[in-house]
Amino acid sequence: MEPLWIEKSGHKCFAQVCCLYWVSGYEVFVLSAITVETNAWPIAVQDAEP
């Protein structure tokens, strides 16, 4: 299933749960406090577009 990207306050939100933040030129998924997946969700890092 393709992830639903939602633009929010300059950041991209994944399924309204994971927010995308720019860190050292990388996009890092950060879990929000509203999710029930406590430590079950690994941190994914993707190459950032120039």
Biopython code that builds the backbone (N, CA, C, O; Angstrom):
import numpy as np
from Bio.PDB.StructureBuilder import StructureBuilder

atoms = [
    (1, "MET", "N", (0.835, -1.188, 0.000)),
    (1, "MET", "CA", (0.000, 0.000, 0.000)),
    (1, "MET", "C", (0.884, 1.257, 0.000)),
    (1, "MET", "O", (1.801, 1.379, 0.813)),
    (2, "GLU", "N", (0.603, 2.172, -0.904)),
    (2, "GLU", "CA", (1.402, 3.395, -0.972)),
    (2, "GLU", "C", (1.127, 4.292, 0.240)),
    (2, "GLU", "O", (-0.025, 4.465, 0.638)),
    (3, "PRO", "N", (2.189, 4.862, 0.826)),
    (3, "PRO", "CA", (2.027, 5.746, 1.985)),
    (3, "PRO", "C", (1.331, 7.044, 1.600)),
    (3, "PRO", "O", (1.546, 7.569, 0.507)),
    (4, "LEU", "N", (0.505, 7.555, 2.490)),
    (4, "LEU", "CA", (-0.190, 8.816, 2.215)),
    (4, "LEU", "C", (0.616, 9.979, 2.770)),
    (4, "LEU", "O", (0.813, 10.102, 3.979)),
    (5, "TRP", "N", (1.081, 10.835, 1.855)),
    (5, "TRP", "CA", (1.871, 11.976, 2.304)),
    (5, "TRP", "C", (0.983, 13.204, 2.465)),
    (5, "TRP", "O", (0.216, 13.550, 1.566)),
    (6, "ILE", "N", (1.092, 13.846, 3.596)),
    (6, "ILE", "CA", (0.280, 15.040, 3.857)),
    (6, "ILE", "C", (1.182, 16.209, 4.275)),
    (6, "ILE", "O", (1.920, 16.123, 5.257)),
    (7, "GLU", "N", (1.106, 17.300, 3.509)),
    (7, "GLU", "CA", (1.924, 18.476, 3.839)),
    (7, "GLU", "C", (1.362, 19.151, 5.082)),
    (7, "GLU", "O", (0.161, 19.415, 5.155)),
    (8, "LYS", "N", (2.210, 19.431, 6.054)),
    (8, "LYS", "CA", (1.724, 20.049, 7.287)),
    (8, "LYS", "C", (2.796, 20.938, 7.926)),
    (8, "LYS", "O", (3.830, 20.443, 8.373)),
    (9, "SER", "N", (2.551, 22.213, 7.966)),
    (9, "SER", "CA", (3.467, 23.169, 8.595)),
    (9, "SER", "C", (4.886, 23.043, 8.052)),
    (9, "SER", "O", (5.847, 23.066, 8.821)),
    (10, "GLY", "N", (5.026, 22.911, 6.741)),
    (10, "GLY", "CA", (6.362, 22.836, 6.162)),
    (10, "GLY", "C", (6.971, 21.450, 6.259)),
    (10, "GLY", "O", (8.002, 21.177, 5.646)),
    (11, "HIS", "N", (6.332, 20.566, 7.035)),
    (11, "HIS", "CA", (6.821, 19.201, 7.164)),
    (11, "HIS", "C", (5.865, 18.252, 6.459)),
    (11, "HIS", "O", (4.699, 18.584, 6.244)),
    (12, "LYS", "N", (6.352, 17.083, 6.102)),
    (12, "LYS", "CA", (5.475, 16.086, 5.478)),
    (12, "LYS", "C", (5.066, 15.068, 6.524)),
    (12, "LYS", "O", (5.906, 14.546, 7.256)),
    (13, "CYS", "N", (3.782, 14.791, 6.594)),
    (13, "CYS", "CA", (3.307, 13.820, 7.581)),
    (13, "CYS", "C", (2.949, 12.505, 6.908)),
    (13, "CYS", "O", (2.307, 12.493, 5.858)),
    (14, "PHE", "N", (3.362, 11.406, 7.510)),
    (14, "PHE", "CA", (3.102, 10.078, 6.973)),
    (14, "PHE", "C", (1.951, 9.445, 7.732)),
    (14, "PHE", "O", (2.064, 9.131, 8.917)),
    (15, "ALA", "N", (0.843, 9.264, 7.032)),
    (15, "ALA", "CA", (-0.350, 8.666, 7.646)),
    (15, "ALA", "C", (-0.783, 9.455, 8.888)),
    (15, "ALA", "O", (-1.387, 8.899, 9.805)),
    (16, "GLN", "N", (-0.472, 10.742, 8.909)),
    (16, "GLN", "CA", (-0.826, 11.617, 10.031)),
    (16, "GLN", "C", (-0.241, 11.120, 11.350)),
    (16, "GLN", "O", (-0.709, 11.500, 12.423)),
    (17, "VAL", "N", (0.774, 10.277, 11.271)),
    (17, "VAL", "CA", (1.377, 9.747, 12.489)),
    (17, "VAL", "C", (2.871, 10.048, 12.508)),
    (17, "VAL", "O", (3.404, 10.563, 13.491)),
    (18, "CYS", "N", (3.542, 9.713, 11.393)),
    (18, "CYS", "CA", (4.975, 9.957, 11.312)),
    (18, "CYS", "C", (5.230, 11.271, 10.603)),
    (18, "CYS", "O", (4.671, 11.530, 9.538)),
    (19, "CYS", "N", (6.062, 12.088, 11.184)),
    (19, "CYS", "CA", (6.388, 13.357, 10.553)),
    (19, "CYS", "C", (7.814, 13.325, 10.015)),
    (19, "CYS", "O", (8.695, 12.695, 10.600)),
    (20, "LEU", "N", (8.030, 14.013, 8.892)),
    (20, "LEU", "CA", (9.335, 14.006, 8.258)),
    (20, "LEU", "C", (10.116, 15.259, 8.641)),
    (20, "LEU", "O", (9.633, 16.379, 8.474)),
    (21, "TYR", "N", (11.297, 15.064, 9.144)),
    (21, "TYR", "CA", (12.126, 16.204, 9.525)),
    (21, "TYR", "C", (13.446, 16.161, 8.771)),
    (21, "TYR", "O", (13.974, 15.080, 8.511)),
    (22, "TRP", "N", (13.986, 17.328, 8.416)),
    (22, "TRP", "CA", (15.264, 17.391, 7.706)),
    (22, "TRP", "C", (16.405, 17.350, 8.711)),
    (22, "TRP", "O", (16.506, 18.226, 9.571)),
    (23, "VAL", "N", (17.272, 16.336, 8.611)),
    (23, "VAL", "CA", (18.412, 16.222, 9.521)),
    (23, "VAL", "C", (19.688, 15.937, 8.726)),
    (23, "VAL", "O", (19.834, 14.865, 8.138)),
    (24, "SER", "N", (20.586, 16.882, 8.714)),
    (24, "SER", "CA", (21.867, 16.718, 8.023)),
    (24, "SER", "C", (21.683, 16.260, 6.581)),
    (24, "SER", "O", (22.440, 15.423, 6.091)),
    (25, "GLY", "N", (20.670, 16.812, 5.897)),
    (25, "GLY", "CA", (20.457, 16.466, 4.496)),
    (25, "GLY", "C", (19.753, 15.131, 4.332)),
    (25, "GLY", "O", (19.729, 14.589, 3.227)),
    (26, "TYR", "N", (19.189, 14.592, 5.378)),
    (26, "TYR", "CA", (18.465, 13.337, 5.282)),
    (26, "TYR", "C", (17.036, 13.496, 5.790)),
    (26, "TYR", "O", (16.758, 14.318, 6.663)),
    (27, "GLU", "N", (16.144, 12.697, 5.229)),
    (27, "GLU", "CA", (14.764, 12.725, 5.710)),
    (27, "GLU", "C", (14.612, 11.622, 6.744)),
    (27, "GLU", "O", (14.801, 10.445, 6.438)),
    (28, "VAL", "N", (14.276, 12.001, 7.952)),
    (28, "VAL", "CA", (14.155, 11.009, 9.019)),
    (28, "VAL", "C", (12.723, 10.933, 9.534)),
    (28, "VAL", "O", (12.098, 11.945, 9.854)),
    (29, "PHE", "N", (12.224, 9.701, 9.603)),
    (29, "PHE", "CA", (10.872, 9.517, 10.111)),
    (29, "PHE", "C", (10.886, 9.576, 11.639)),
    (29, "PHE", "O", (11.630, 8.847, 12.295)),
    (30, "VAL", "N", (10.055, 10.451, 12.187)),
    (30, "VAL", "CA", (9.979, 10.558, 13.644)),
    (30, "VAL", "C", (8.557, 10.259, 14.098)),
    (30, "VAL", "O", (7.598, 10.876, 13.635)),
    (31, "LEU", "N", (8.442, 9.314, 14.999)),
    (31, "LEU", "CA", (7.119, 8.938, 15.477)),
    (31, "LEU", "C", (6.484, 10.044, 16.307)),
    (31, "LEU", "O", (7.159, 10.731, 17.073)),
    (32, "SER", "N", (5.191, 10.203, 16.145)),
    (32, "SER", "CA", (4.477, 11.202, 16.931)),
    (32, "SER", "C", (3.970, 10.550, 18.209)),
    (32, "SER", "O", (3.939, 9.325, 18.321)),
    (33, "ALA", "N", (3.577, 11.366, 19.156)),
    (33, "ALA", "CA", (3.140, 10.842, 20.452)),
    (33, "ALA", "C", (1.743, 10.237, 20.367)),
    (33, "ALA", "O", (1.278, 9.583, 21.301)),
    (34, "ILE", "N", (1.072, 10.468, 19.216)),
    (34, "ILE", "CA", (-0.298, 9.972, 19.100)),
    (34, "ILE", "C", (-0.356, 8.531, 18.615)),
    (34, "ILE", "O", (-1.428, 7.928, 18.565)),
    (35, "THR", "N", (0.806, 7.977, 18.256)),
    (35, "THR", "CA", (0.820, 6.616, 17.740)),
    (35, "THR", "C", (0.843, 5.584, 18.861)),
    (35, "THR", "O", (1.331, 5.856, 19.958)),
    (36, "VAL", "N", (0.315, 4.407, 18.578)),
    (36, "VAL", "CA", (0.286, 3.357, 19.594)),
    (36, "VAL", "C", (1.459, 2.400, 19.392)),
    (36, "VAL", "O", (1.724, 1.525, 20.216)),
    (37, "GLU", "N", (2.161, 2.598, 18.258)),
    (37, "GLU", "CA", (3.338, 1.774, 17.980)),
    (37, "GLU", "C", (4.516, 2.382, 18.731)),
    (37, "GLU", "O", (5.246, 3.212, 18.189)),
    (38, "THR", "N", (4.696, 1.969, 19.969)),
    (38, "THR", "CA", (5.738, 2.568, 20.798)),
    (38, "THR", "C", (7.142, 2.345, 20.232)),
    (38, "THR", "O", (7.701, 3.244, 19.604)),
    (39, "ASN", "N", (7.701, 1.189, 20.441)),
    (39, "ASN", "CA", (9.054, 0.921, 19.959)),
    (39, "ASN", "C", (9.057, -0.083, 18.815)),
    (39, "ASN", "O", (10.108, -0.593, 18.428)),
    (40, "ALA", "N", (7.874, -0.361, 18.279)),
    (40, "ALA", "CA", (7.769, -1.358, 17.224)),
    (40, "ALA", "C", (8.111, -0.764, 15.858)),
    (40, "ALA", "O", (8.285, -1.494, 14.882)),
    (41, "TRP", "N", (8.206, 0.570, 15.798)),
    (41, "TRP", "CA", (8.465, 1.222, 14.513)),
    (41, "TRP", "C", (9.928, 1.667, 14.428)),
    (41, "TRP", "O", (10.350, 2.547, 15.178)),
    (42, "PRO", "N", (10.697, 1.069, 13.526)),
    (42, "PRO", "CA", (12.111, 1.440, 13.349)),
    (42, "PRO", "C", (12.253, 2.804, 12.681)),
    (42, "PRO", "O", (11.334, 3.253, 11.996)),
    (43, "ILE", "N", (13.377, 3.457, 12.869)),
    (43, "ILE", "CA", (13.616, 4.758, 12.247)),
    (43, "ILE", "C", (14.122, 4.561, 10.819)),
    (43, "ILE", "O", (15.143, 3.910, 10.596)),
    (44, "ALA", "N", (13.398, 5.129, 9.861)),
    (44, "ALA", "CA", (13.783, 4.975, 8.459)),
    (44, "ALA", "C", (14.458, 6.243, 7.950)),
    (44, "ALA", "O", (13.968, 7.352, 8.165)),
    (45, "VAL", "N", (15.585, 6.066, 7.275)),
    (45, "VAL", "CA", (16.300, 7.216, 6.724)),
    (45, "VAL", "C", (16.384, 7.089, 5.212)),
    (45, "VAL", "O", (16.821, 6.065, 4.686)),
    (46, "GLN", "N", (15.959, 8.139, 4.519)),
    (46, "GLN", "CA", (15.987, 8.112, 3.062)),
    (46, "GLN", "C", (16.884, 9.226, 2.541)),
    (46, "GLN", "O", (17.071, 10.248, 3.202)),
    (47, "ASP", "N", (17.438, 9.018, 1.345)),
    (47, "ASP", "CA", (18.262, 10.066, 0.743)),
    (47, "ASP", "C", (17.392, 11.265, 0.432)),
    (47, "ASP", "O", (16.336, 11.138, -0.188)),
    (48, "ALA", "N", (17.838, 12.421, 0.864)),
    (48, "ALA", "CA", (17.066, 13.642, 0.634)),
    (48, "ALA", "C", (17.324, 14.174, -0.765)),
    (48, "ALA", "O", (18.439, 14.097, -1.280)),
    (49, "GLU", "N", (16.273, 14.716, -1.372)),
    (49, "GLU", "CA", (16.429, 15.288, -2.709)),
    (49, "GLU", "C", (17.159, 16.626, -2.606)),
    (49, "GLU", "O", (16.850, 17.428, -1.724)),
    (50, "PRO", "N", (18.117, 16.876, -3.486)),
    (50, "PRO", "CA", (18.902, 18.113, -3.468)),
    (50, "PRO", "C", (18.041, 19.336, -3.723)),
    (50, "PRO", "O", (18.550, 20.456, -3.740)),
]
sb = StructureBuilder()
sb.init_structure("model")
sb.init_model(0)
sb.init_chain("A")
sb.init_seg("    ")
for serial, (resi, resn, name, xyz) in enumerate(atoms, 1):
    if name == "N":
        sb.init_residue(resn, " ", resi, " ")
    sb.init_atom(name, np.array(xyz, "f"), 0.0, 1.0, " ", f" {name:<3s}", serial, name[0])
structure = sb.get_structure()
